[in-house]
Structure formats: structure tokens, C-alpha cells
Amino acid sequence: MFRHKGKTRTYQHNLRLAALLSFIAGLVNVCGVLSVKVLTTNVTGHFAFFSEEIANKQYTQALIFLLYIFSFLVGSFISNVLIEIVAKINPRVSHAAPMLIEIVVLMVIGFFGQKFANGQLIACLLLFIMGMQNSLVTQVSQATVRTTHLTGLFTDLGIELSQLFFYKEMEQQYKLRKSIYLRLTIIFCFFIGCVLGGFAYKVFVFKTLLIAATILVIAVFYDNILYSFYFFKRKLRDQ
């Protein structure tokens, strides 16, 4: 799901990656909205709020929205830097460092979020790890999957749905339907993450983020266990 790249990467790898990380993005997004009233999976709205505060001469508040944007950017930057560095040492685990940081941040906020005096700090941390996740999934899937921002997804979905009426060849229809299904999976899992996260937040508050952290931990171990299984199976076959 994470370690396969290039020609070894399949549609099923991208589908599993999309389902998993879009669910987490939805869960994190709703927790950000309910806890600190900030959208934490994209920066489009923050540019609008930044411009509004500048127009109203509320420069301190404008600076906060600029900080949100910068947090997402820094997360994306650091994620790819770590991937590139680790890939030179061991390409099979190049995804591990960004995921580990995301897990740690989710756990810290999950356990200590209610003790944070500054809601802006929580928002910045969530935007930071969502920037990391978006960079990770974009890099791993070669820009096929994006899990934290639905505007582009709905745009692509609308285009591809319209293309179904014009591209009639079997191979074209097959590719379009696969792409549409992938985008619908991301949208659906993001939506489910938001809904279930909203219900969970009413009971567990910040500890809801521990659900996301747990899913990521399982995903990391699942990937490693699956790789070890196939490696061992291949080794036995070659003997």
C-alpha cells in the first residue's frame, strides 16, 4: 500500500491507500472544526479569511490565518524531505518517517489536547500533519491519490463523468470507470470519517484522534507484515 512505487504499484494499492487516508483526513478535519473551529485538511478557506482580516485591518488575526497556511506548507515540505532522505538509505521504508510523526502528533493531541491553552497551536499541528499526509500520499501514488482536499476531486469527478458520454471505446470506458470509482472511494471515506468522527468527538473529545493514530499504526504494521510474508514465501519457493 505504501512501499510499492512506479511499475510495481497497482490500482488496488492506490484504492486501499485512498480509503484509509481519506477516512483519517475526514476524522481529523471534523475534530479540528469541533474543537478549535478550524478546517485542518486544506488551506483554500484560510486564504479567504486571511484576505478578509487584511481588508478589516485585523492584522493579528490575519497573521494567524497565514500561520495556518504556512503550517500546512511546512508539513508538506518536511514530509517529502524525509521521504527523499530515507529513500536513499532504504526505499522500502521511506514512508515510515512522515507516518511516525503523524502518529505521534495525533497521540499527543489525543491525550493532552484538552490541556492545551492555545487552540491555534492545535490547529497548526493538525494542519501540519495533514500537509504531511497529503504530501506523502501524493508522492507514493505519483499524484494519483489526494486525500485531504475535495474541491479538486469533485472537479475531476465531474469531468470524468461527462467523459463517459463521449469516450465509448471499451478501454477508455474501463479507465474512466476505475478513476471514477477511486475518486468516489476517497469522497465516501472522507465523508464517513467526518460523520463517525463527529459522533465520536461527542463522547471522547480529543481522544477521537487516537482512533486515527491507531489506524495508522495498524497500516504501518500491515504493510510490513505483508511484505515479510511475501518475501518469506518467495524465499521458500526459490529453495
C-alpha positions, 0 to 999 in steps of 0.5 A: 500500500505504501512501499510499492512505487512506479511499475510495481504499484497497482490500482488496488494499492492506490484504492486501499491507500485512498480509503484509509487516508481519506477516512483519517483526513475526514476524522481529523478535519471534523475534530479540528472544526469541533474543537478549535473551529478550524478546517485542518485538511486544506488551506483554500478557506484560510486564504479567504479569511486571511484576505478578509482580516487584511481588508478589516485591518485585523492584522493579528488575526490575519497573521494567524490565518497565514500561520495556518497556511504556512503550517500546512506548507511546512508539513508538506515540505518536511514530509517529502524531505524525509521521504527523499532522505530515507529513500536513499538509505532504504526505499522500502521504508521511506514512508515510515518517517512522515507516518511516525510523526503523524502518529505521534502528533495525533497521540499527543493531541489525543491525550493532552489536547484538552490541556492545551491553552492555545487552540491555534497551536492545535490547529497548526499541528493538525494542519501540519500533519495533514500537509504531511499526509497529503504530501506523502500520499501524493508522492507514493501514488505519483499524484494519483491519490489526494486525500485531504482536499475535495474541491479538486476531486469533485472537479475531476469527478465531474469531468470524468463523468461527462467523459463517459458520454463521449469516450465509448471505446471499451478501454477508455470506458474501463479507465474512466470507470476505475478513476471514477470509482477511486475518486468516489472511494476517497469522497465516501471515506472522507465523508464517513470519517467526518460523520463517525468522527463527529459522533465520536468527538461527542463522547471522547473529545480529543481522544477521537484522534487516537482512533486515527493514530491507531489506524495508522499504526495498524497500516504501518504494521500491515504493510510490513507484515505483508511484505515479510510474508511475501518475501518469506514465501518467495524465499521458500519457493526459490529453495 
